[in-house]
């Protein structure tokens, strides 16, 4: 049912940052082969935003590898941990979201997960399944499993404490709650990004306190966003959503710095080790233009989440718009009546889904990312006069034509 242990280890260790511990993992794999029982491999996702982006897929693709090895994937959608907010790498308390907002964001998650994973071989749980039923004495019992000294070992808390920045008591519960998730579903292995290490190790301690065999911890690299500096995050606007339209997805990939090309191939595609070695060799060849390799990456990613046809047409559109400096043939058109005196640019963009919100529109204008008739706009209160015709460009890839009826 399962490949030999050495073959499994080769796949499991590919592209990871840390394994705690390999000895424990081997024992679990040996028992799995002996009993014919798959290991339960867990990852949690807090739906604090509605879309999964390529940064999330680093972990999901590792889950896919476990699935292909014959193991059971258990996804936890954190409808309750999401209301707390993961304090990892945060220098202040995160704004709390309502359960209604969390669930609204979560609606899209399952469909997006199964663009990569096999739905029939995956368990999905909301951690509200157990937290909503816990009595107060059970919560106190969970809280007793950890000390304040242990909590303050994590860098983000200790730094805030030294700097006398507020730490809300509910934030201390986050690693305990993530740990209890591992108790509830009897996790054998949990994966997460490097900044999740404290939470992942906390889960081992919580499992031990509840008399459950401790999980193995696998940490994975963080994927930098389009800016090439900070981790990919929707809040930073440097992300590629897996539900992004093909042209937008292609264009975003083409904007990454050249030094991230190989890392993107490694972490977000299905390229084999030999293919990755070939790409590394091409990137080191001074006679090869990195843009040609980046186009290959963009085509690969678009084909993964859309189709080969979309990948081809997106490449054609990119060449047309950015290489030949032409407008896309299918440019979106916004029509307004002549009787309207003026329209606020921010509201126009948000109302027509060119940006996700008024806030994103204002942020992009402040960053100098919005142009009207090729003129950069810096005033967030800029208004358009319907008597004129405009070409509006948002970022590098979004175009819209403003037309008066």
N, C-alpha and C positions, 0 to 999 in steps of 0.2 A: 504493500500500500504506500510505503514511504521510500524515498531514495536513501541510499547509504548515508551515514552520518557525515562523512567527510564532504560529500556532495552538497548536503544541506547546509553545512557550515560555510562552504564557499559562497553560496547564494546569500545566506543570511548576513554574512559579514561584509558583503560588497557595499561600499559607499557609506558605511556607518562611521560614527565618531567614536563611540565607546560601547563596550559590552560588559555588563556586570551580572554574572560573571560567566566566562566561557565554560568553566568547569561545571557550573550548575546547569547551563544550557545543554551540555553534552549528556548529563544525567537525565534531564527531561526528555531529550531526543531518544535516548536508549530505552527509557520506559515507554515512550510513545510507540516505538517500533515493537517492543515486546508485547504490549497490550493491544496494539492496533487502534489505540485511541489518539485522535489528533490533539495537539496542544491548542490551548485557547489563547489567541493573540489579540491583545486589546489596544485600541487607541481611542482617546476621547476628543470630542470637538465641541466647543462652546459656540452656539449660534449667536454671537454678538453682532454679526453682519449677515446679510442674506445670501452672499455668494461665496463659493469655494474658489480659491485662486490657485495658481501653479505652485505657490509655496506650500499649500496644504497637500498637494499631490505627491510631494517628496515622501511623506509618510504613507499615503494611500498606496503608492506604487510598491513600497516595501511590504505592505500588507498583501498586495497582489502576489508578490513572490512567495510569501508564506502560504497563501491560498493554493498556488500552483504546486507547492511541496506537499499538499494534502492536509494542511492544518486549518483550524476553525478561526475565522475572523469575527471578533466581537466589537462592534462600533458602539460607543457611548455618546449620545447627543446630550450635552449638558444643559438641560433646561433649568436645573437648579444651581449647578455650579456657575452657569452663565449669569445668574442673578447676583452672584457674589463678584465675579470677575477675577480672572487669574492675575495675581499681583506680580508675577515673574517679570523682572526687568522694568518695573514701573516705579517712578519716583514720587508718585502721589496716588491717593485712593482713586480707583476708577469709578466713573459715574455708574450708578446702579440702573439696570434695565428692568422693566416690568416683565412678569411672566408672559403676558400677552404679546409684548414686543419680541421676546425670545422665541416664542412659538411661531410667530409670523415669519421670523427669519429662518426658522428650522424647516419650514414647509418645502423649501427647495433642496435641502441637503440630501435627502435620500436619493432623489433622481440624479443628483450630481455625483454622489458616491459611486453609483452603479454605471457610470460611464467608464469606470476603471475596474471595479470589483464585480464578481459574479454574485448577483442578488440571491440566488438559490443556495449559496454556500456561506452566507453571511448572516450573523445575528445582529439586530439593531435594537438597542435599548435607550430609553430616555431615563436619566437618573432620578427623575421625579417618581419613577415606579417604586423606588424604595424610600427616598427622602420625604416624599409627601405622606408616607404612612408611619414615619418614626415618631414615637412618643418622646416627651421631653426627657425622661430618664434615660432613654436610649441615646439621645443627643449628648447628654452629660457623660454617659459611658464612653462614647466616641471621643469626646473632648479630653477625657482622662488618659487617653493613650499617648498623648504628646505633652512635652513641657514647653514653657515659654522660652527657656534657654535654647532648646532645640530649634524652635521656630526662628529665633533671632540669629541662628547660624546662617540663614540665607542672606546673601549679600544685599538684596534690595531692601529687606526689612531693617537690617543692621545699619545700613547707610542712612535710611530715613530716620531711624532712632537717634543716631549720632547728630544728625543735622536738625533734630527736633521738629521734623515734619510729621504731621498727623498720620497715625496708623489706626484705622478703624478695627475694632475687635472682630467684626465679621470676616475681615480679610484673613485672619489666622485660621479660619475654618476651611479655606480653600484646599490646602494640601491634604487635610483630614478627609474632606469630602471626596477628592479624587482618589485617595487611598481606599476609602470605603467602597467606591465603585469596583475596585479590584477584589474586594471581599465579596461583594454581591454577585459578581459574575465568575468568581474563582479563576482569575487570570493567571496564566502560566508565564506569559511574556507581555510586557507593555513597551510600546515604542513612543517616542516623542522627540521634539527638537532639543538641542543642547541646553537651552535655557529652562527646559522642563525637568532637568536632572533632579533638583531638590524634591519636586512633587513625586517623581517616579520612585525615588528612594524612600520617601515618606510612605508610599503605598506598601513597600516591603515591610516596613515597621508595623503599619496598621494590620496587614495580613498576619504577621507573627503574633500580634496581640490577640487576634481573633482565632488563633490556632489553625491558620491556613498556610500551606507551603508557600514560601515567598516567591514572587515572580522574578523572572530575569528582566533586566532593564537594557533596552537598546536605545541609544541616542543617535540622532541623525543630524547632518549639517543643516544650517539655516540657509535658505535661498535668498540672496540679495535681490532687491527689486530692480526696477528699470533704471533707477538712479545709480545703481552699482555700489551703493554705500550702505543704506539701511535695509533691514530685512523687509521682504515683500509684505505689504499690509495695505488693506483698502483705505484705512484712515490716513495713510501717507500718500495715497494716489499713485503709488509706484507698482501697481499690481497688474497681472493678466488674469482675468476671470475665465474659468473654463467654459462659461456660457457666453463669453464675449463673441460678437459677430466675427466671422472669418477675417474680413478685411482689417478690423480693429486689432484682432489677435495677432495677425501677421505683422502689422505695422508696429505694434508694441514690441514684439520680439526683435524686430530690426533696430530698435532704439537702444538695446542693451549695450553696455561697453564690451569691446572685443575680449577683454580679459575674463569675461564670464561665459563665453561661448561654450567652452569645454565643460564647465561646471553645469550649465543648463542641459547639455547633452547627457551628462552623467546622471543627473538627479531627476529629470522630468521626462526622459524618453526611454524607449525599450532597447536602445543600442546595446549590442553585445560588447564584451571586453575588447574583442579584436576591432570592432568598429570604432570604439572609443580611442584605441591606440592609433588607428588610421587617422582619425580627426586630429588627434594631438600632433601627429607627424605633419599633417597638412598645415596646421596652425603655426608650426615652427619653421615652415618653408617660406623664406622671404619673397619667393616668386608667386606665392598664392595670396590673392586678395582676401582678407578675412570676411569681407562682405559676401563673397560667394558661399562661404561656409555658413554664415549667419542666415543667408537665404534658405539654405538646406535645413537649418534648424527651424526656421519659421514655417516652411512647408511641412516638416515632420509634425510639428505641434498642431498646426491647423488640421492636418489629416487625421490626427489622433482624436480630436474632439468634434470634427465635422466630417469632411470627406476629402478624397484625393482631388475631386473636381474643384472643391472650394479652395484647396491649397493652391491649385494651379491658377484659378481666377484671381485669388488674392495677390499672388505674385505679379500677375499682369497689372492689376490695379495699382500696386505699389510702384511698379516701374513707371506707369503712366503718370501718377501723381507726383512722385518724388524725384524720379530721374528725369522725366521730360517736363516737369513743372506744369502739368495740366490738371484740370479739375476732374474728379471721378465722373464717369458717365452717369452713375446712378445717384448723384448728389441729392440729398434730401432737400425738399422745397417746403418752405413755410409761407402760406398765403394769408394776407390780412386785408381787411377792408380799407378803402381810401378814407373813410370817415374817421378813423382812429387818429388822434393827434400825435401820440407818441407811445412807445412801448419800452419798458425797462428791459435792458439786455439780459440781466440775470434771470428775470422772471420768464422771458421768452425762451431762454435755453432750458430752464427747468421744466416749464409747462410742455415743451415739445420733446422731452427726454433726451436732449443733447447732453445734459449733465444730470446727475442723479438727484440733485437738490439745489435750492438757492444757495446753501452754504458752500457746496462744491463750486458753484459758479463764481461766487465772490472770491473764493480761495484761488481759483485759476486766474481770475482777472488780476488779483494782487501779485501773482507770480509772473505776470506778463505772458500768459499762455493763451490769451484770446485776442484775435485780430479781426477787425472789420474792414473789408476792402483793403487788406494787407497792411492796415495800420494797427499797431499794438494799442490795446485799450488798457488804461490803468485806473480809470474811475469806475468804482463798483455801482455807481448810480447813472452810468451812461445810458442814454435813451436813443432809440432809433426812430426816425421819422418815416412813416409809411409811404410818403410821397416818393421816396428813393428806393433803389434796389441795392441790396448788399450781398456780398459773399462773406460769411462768417466762418472763421477757422478756430477751432478749439483744440489746443494741443497740436500735435503733429499729424493727427489722423482723422479728426472729425471735421467735416465740412457741411455747411448748410447754406442754402440760397434763400434769401428773404425777398419775397415778391408781393407787390400790391395788386389786388384784384381790380 
